[in-house]
């Protein structure tokens, strides 16, 4: 009877208001607690970095496997490889400590969804990766580290990363710069001038819809039938979804879940051919 009263009567709805409010405020207070902790322990004020929850990490393994057509066991292996790369970790910490940006960025490397970028590059062995938006260079270094491992296995590749700020990429040591080239200037202009076929393209610069769309149009002539196109922060615009329809590709989105962080998370969009095993060293007929 009580359940019927609470669920199906106008008065029951009113009685439940305090309980509903308590549930909502419990979540809000938890986020406030995380925000206060972050305010005093982190130095970041944008481009938040964080670890993923175990469940979110598992979903990212699956997502990456679906995108590139490789088994989850292989993707998991690449995740672990990055997480256990002490040489890369030491390099990132040393560069962060030596940078003028050390006062507004955290020293600890937290890869988050960049684990997926790394595993995608390791699995597919691309010859040419293009990324827009470098900033401190964490994602750029992660991709370069994957290309470095690929090269050691006989699959050389190069990352071309664009940014409008000349001082970007302070996290990159010479070890990883060997596998990347930073192009300074407006990303759209740089993409229009780029003269190589692109295996993997990652938009991660200005996330205004009109600018993201302009980047896709600029890179489109450089894409080949087996290219993968990705967009970081795809929760902000639908432009990659629209572009995937333009180039007749499927679209898939992943939303990450930060571990012990007030930020709600970001996401990755991908335009790809479902069911295809992407492996760029194989020449397509």
Secondary structure as the mmCIF struct_conf table of DSSP 4:
data_model
#
loop_
_struct_conf.conf_type_id
_struct_conf.id
_struct_conf.beg_label_comp_id
_struct_conf.beg_label_asym_id
_struct_conf.beg_label_seq_id
_struct_conf.end_label_comp_id
_struct_conf.end_label_asym_id
_struct_conf.end_label_seq_id
HELX_RH_AL_P HELX_RH_AL_P1 UNK A 2 UNK A 8
BEND BEND1 UNK A 9 UNK A 9
HELX_RH_AL_P HELX_RH_AL_P2 UNK A 10 UNK A 41
BEND BEND2 UNK A 45 UNK A 47
HELX_LH_PP_P HELX_LH_PP_P1 UNK A 51 UNK A 51
STRN STRN1 UNK A 52 UNK A 52
HELX_LH_PP_P HELX_LH_PP_P2 UNK A 53 UNK A 53
HELX_RH_AL_P HELX_RH_AL_P3 UNK A 54 UNK A 68
TURN_TY1_P TURN_TY1_P1 UNK A 69 UNK A 69
HELX_RH_AL_P HELX_RH_AL_P4 UNK A 72 UNK A 83
TURN_TY1_P TURN_TY1_P2 UNK A 84 UNK A 84
HELX_RH_AL_P HELX_RH_AL_P5 UNK A 86 UNK A 98
BEND BEND3 UNK A 99 UNK A 99
HELX_RH_3T_P HELX_RH_3T_P1 UNK A 100 UNK A 103
BEND BEND4 UNK A 104 UNK A 105
BEND BEND5 UNK A 107 UNK A 108
TURN_TY1_P TURN_TY1_P3 UNK A 112 UNK A 113
HELX_RH_AL_P HELX_RH_AL_P6 UNK A 114 UNK A 124
BEND BEND6 UNK A 127 UNK A 127
STRN STRN2 UNK A 128 UNK A 132
TURN_TY1_P TURN_TY1_P4 UNK A 135 UNK A 136
HELX_RH_AL_P HELX_RH_AL_P7 UNK A 138 UNK A 152
TURN_TY1_P TURN_TY1_P5 UNK A 153 UNK A 154
STRN STRN3 UNK A 158 UNK A 163
BEND BEND7 UNK A 164 UNK A 164
TURN_TY1_P TURN_TY1_P6 UNK A 166 UNK A 167
TURN_TY1_P TURN_TY1_P7 UNK A 170 UNK A 171
HELX_RH_AL_P HELX_RH_AL_P8 UNK A 174 UNK A 177
TURN_TY1_P TURN_TY1_P8 UNK A 178 UNK A 179
STRN STRN4 UNK A 180 UNK A 184
BEND BEND8 UNK A 185 UNK A 185
HELX_RH_AL_P HELX_RH_AL_P9 UNK A 187 UNK A 193
BEND BEND9 UNK A 196 UNK A 196
STRN STRN5 UNK A 198 UNK A 203
BEND BEND10 UNK A 205 UNK A 205
HELX_RH_AL_P HELX_RH_AL_P10 UNK A 209 UNK A 220
TURN_TY1_P TURN_TY1_P9 UNK A 221 UNK A 222
STRN STRN6 UNK A 223 UNK A 232
TURN_TY1_P TURN_TY1_P10 UNK A 233 UNK A 235
BEND BEND11 UNK A 236 UNK A 236
BEND BEND12 UNK A 238 UNK A 238
HELX_RH_AL_P HELX_RH_AL_P11 UNK A 239 UNK A 246
TURN_TY1_P TURN_TY1_P11 UNK A 247 UNK A 248
STRN STRN7 UNK A 250 UNK A 255
STRN STRN8 UNK A 258 UNK A 258
BEND BEND13 UNK A 259 UNK A 260
BEND BEND14 UNK A 262 UNK A 263
STRN STRN9 UNK A 267 UNK A 272
TURN_TY1_P TURN_TY1_P12 UNK A 274 UNK A 275
TURN_TY1_P TURN_TY1_P13 UNK A 280 UNK A 281
BEND BEND15 UNK A 282 UNK A 282
HELX_LH_PP_P HELX_LH_PP_P3 UNK A 283 UNK A 284
#
